[in-house]
Amino acid sequence: MLDLPIRPRRLRRTAAIRSMVAETFLRSEDLIQPLFVVEGDHAPEAVDSMPGVFRYNISDLVCECRELGKLGIPAVAIFPSIDNSLKDDTATEALNPESLILKTVRAIKAEVPDLVVITDVALDPYTTHGHDGLLSDDGAVILNDESVEVLAKMAVLQAEAGVDLVAPSDMMDGRVGEIREALDDHGHINTGILAYSAKFASAFYGPFRDAVGSASAAGTHHLDKRTYQLDPGNRKEAIRETELDEAEGADILMVKPAGPYLDILRDIRGNSTLPIAAYQVSGEYAQIHAAAEKGWLDLERCRDESLLAIKRAGADMILTYFAKEVAQSLKY
Ligand code: PBG
């Protein structure tokens, strides 16, 4: 026998002992369900690259919200999939007071008022080119300040519709400050800002772009957002972005994607006292599903492990397409 006074395996010997020393837990309250909405009254449309994810019409989406609330999920993040005929170069539809997203928010707030509703502030669902901001006349540059002006107006419309948290996901400079000011000027002092602060120019957004049609709008799957989203190799710059958003008045900071960026999540957790959100994006979801479909990975165990790891790294809340099924598995 080895002369080993210290044997860490003592604390892993039985399920009961393991449960006593467990450090990280997933709760339904940690989860935010992203949902896609479409105009019309047809049955939910499946998103091919995201098994189990659908585009809902408004009334089906409201039913879904009610179920999520019953499962203990506190919040939903809603994304509109807009008909191509409503898209243009300048994202006109983004400021339509009767737009799909605003009608959806009002419907949810009328029926499930306690559910926290989060909406994206970015122009990509509304632009023919699929970018999050406005383009210069020659199409070469995504304009910063002009885009921020539209984004601030968009945020005010969302607040008026009853959104609890607006979530600027556009990565334009100075947008959090401008949005805060616009919200306050319009009396929306209690509408919070969940800032997509460290949002990387990631290839893992592919399935999402299929779901909202921003990839097909651009006519390519490789919509290049590198002049505003972060370089995947840049950690210091990610921290700087979160510091700026915090200084400009963000209430919650976000890291996105989540799984491939756990180090960033950890750093930001240590660098701020604000709550930190992480977005397990469409491609992270799709890859677990794809491997499971092939029989190569166990779907539920990989799902739970991926989320636990994001929490362990420092996330206080996680946007994930797995939210509903995880909440179900925690409850039953
Ligand atoms: C757009 C936006 C994107 C996502 C959320 N908001 C995609 C993008 O930046 O192109 C991605 C979410 C996901 O992949 O699940 N502003």
Residues whose N, C-alpha, C, O or C-beta is under 5 A from the ligand:
A	BS01	PBG	A122 D124 D132 S169 F204 Y205 F208 V281 S282 G283
